[in-house]
């Protein structure tokens, strides 16, 4: 039972309020998800994020196979962090922590995802060449999309995506 961790950090030249307003609106997830994933929100995105919120999506992660994904926003702290956990979907475990903090010249966003792939040893065998590269691709897309929306952070700091 291997649990994987993905960490991503990105700095953006925007205010804490602007970052929180964007990130705490579930509808914006579609904006920062690659089009090929066929991301559609079915329900639960009619309000700003709150603890206990259930959001249902349809995603097409691989081979045109549509998958229902249900997440719960389990924790929120205004302008600091929120946590979403998969209740139903493609992973055996998905626990995603989103942190934001003000830094000189903007904000630092940090994602920490602990996840487990399904199908036991078979899932672990395909993780290095299917799941891990797909997640890295999705987060690279997200990084670029956020730069398009909000600009490039000019202070010295390298954005990073790392698997542990």
C-alpha positions in Angstrom: 0.0 0.0 0.0 2.2 2.8 -1.3 1.1 6.4 -0.7 2.7 8.9 -3.0 3.2 12.6 -2.4 3.3 15.4 -5.0 4.5 18.9 -3.9 4.1 22.0 -6.1 5.0 25.6 -5.3 4.4 28.7 -7.4 4.8 32.4 -6.7 2.5 34.9 -8.4 2.6 38.7 -8.4 -0.9 39.2 -7.0 -2.4 40.1 -3.6 -3.4 37.6 -1.1 -7.1 38.7 -1.6 -6.9 38.2 -5.3 -5.3 34.7 -4.9 -7.8 33.6 -2.4 -10.8 34.9 -4.4 -9.6 32.9 -7.4 -8.6 29.7 -5.6 -11.7 29.6 -3.3 -14.1 29.7 -6.3 -14.6 26.0 -7.4 -15.6 27.1 -10.9 -12.0 28.3 -11.5 -10.8 24.7 -11.4 -12.0 24.2 -14.9 -9.9 27.2 -16.0 -6.7 25.7 -14.7 -7.3 22.1 -15.9 -6.2 21.0 -19.4 -9.0 21.0 -22.0 -8.3 17.4 -23.0 -9.4 16.2 -19.6 -13.0 17.1 -20.4 -13.5 18.7 -17.0 -17.1 19.4 -16.2 -18.6 20.4 -12.9 -21.8 18.6 -12.2 -22.8 20.1 -8.9 -21.6 21.8 -5.8 -19.8 24.8 -7.3 -22.6 27.4 -6.9 -20.9 29.0 -3.8 -17.5 30.0 -2.6 -15.7 27.2 -0.9 -16.7 26.2 2.6 -15.9 23.2 4.9 -18.3 20.3 4.1 -18.9 21.4 0.5 -19.3 18.4 -1.9 -18.3 19.1 -5.5 -19.0 16.6 -8.3 -17.0 16.5 -11.5 -16.6 14.5 -14.7 -13.0 14.1 -15.9 -11.5 12.2 -18.7 -8.0 11.5 -17.5 -6.9 8.8 -20.0 -8.0 7.1 -23.2 -11.3 9.0 -23.4 -12.6 7.2 -20.3 -15.0 9.5 -18.5 -14.8 9.3 -14.7 -17.0 10.8 -12.0 -14.9 12.5 -9.3 -16.5 13.6 -6.0 -14.5 15.7 -3.6 -15.3 17.2 -0.2 -13.8 20.4 1.0 -12.9 19.2 4.5 -11.0 22.2 5.9 -10.8 25.9 5.1 -9.0 28.8 6.8 -9.7 32.1 5.1 -6.8 33.3 3.0 -4.5 30.6 4.4 -5.4 27.1 3.2 -8.1 24.6 2.2 -8.1 20.8 1.9 -10.0 18.7 -0.6 -10.4 15.0 -0.2 -11.8 12.6 -2.8 -14.9 10.8 -1.7 -15.4 8.9 -5.0 -13.2 8.8 -8.1 -10.1 7.5 -9.8 -7.7 7.3 -6.8 -7.7 4.9 -3.9 -6.8 8.0 -1.8 -6.6 11.7 -2.7 -5.9 14.3 0.0 -5.0 17.7 -1.4 -3.8 20.6 0.8 -3.7 24.0 -0.8 -1.7 26.7 1.1 -1.3 30.4 0.2 0.8 33.0 2.0 1.8 36.5 1.3 5.4 37.1 0.4 7.2 40.2 -0.8 5.9 41.1 -4.2 3.0 38.6 -4.2 1.9 35.2 -2.9 3.3 31.7 -2.6 1.0 28.9 -3.4 1.9 25.4 -2.3 0.0 22.2 -3.1 0.7 19.0 -1.2 -1.1 15.9 -2.5 -1.0 12.5 -0.8 -2.5 9.9 -3.0 -2.7 6.2 -3.6 -3.4 4.6 -7.0 -6.0 1.9 -7.3 -5.4 -1.8 -8.4 -2.8 -2.7 -5.8 0.5 -3.8 -7.3 -0.7 -3.3 -10.8 -1.4 0.4 -10.0 2.0 0.7 -8.5 3.6 -0.7 -11.6 1.9 1.8 -13.9 2.4 4.8 -11.6 5.9 5.7 -12.8 5.0 5.9 -16.5 1.3 6.7 -16.5 0.0 8.4 -13.3 3.1 10.3 -12.2 3.8 11.9 -15.6 0.1 12.8 -16.1 0.0 14.6 -12.7 3.2 16.4 -13.5 1.7 17.5 -16.9 -1.5 18.7 -15.2 0.5 20.8 -12.7 2.8 22.2 -15.3 -0.3 23.2 -17.3 -1.8 24.8 -14.2 1.5 26.7 -13.5 1.5 28.1 -17.1 -2.2 29.0 -17.0 -1.8 30.9 -13.7 1.1 32.8 -15.3 -1.1 33.7 -18.2 -3.9 34.9 -15.9 -1.8 36.7 -13.3 1.7 37.3 -14.8 5.2 36.2 -14.0 6.7 36.6 -10.5 9.8 38.6 -11.0 11.6 38.1 -7.7 14.1 35.3 -7.5 12.2 32.1 -6.9 11.9 29.0 -9.0 8.5 27.4 -9.3 8.7 23.6 -8.6 6.8 20.4 -9.0 8.3 17.5 -6.9 7.3 13.9 -6.2 8.3 12.2 -3.0 
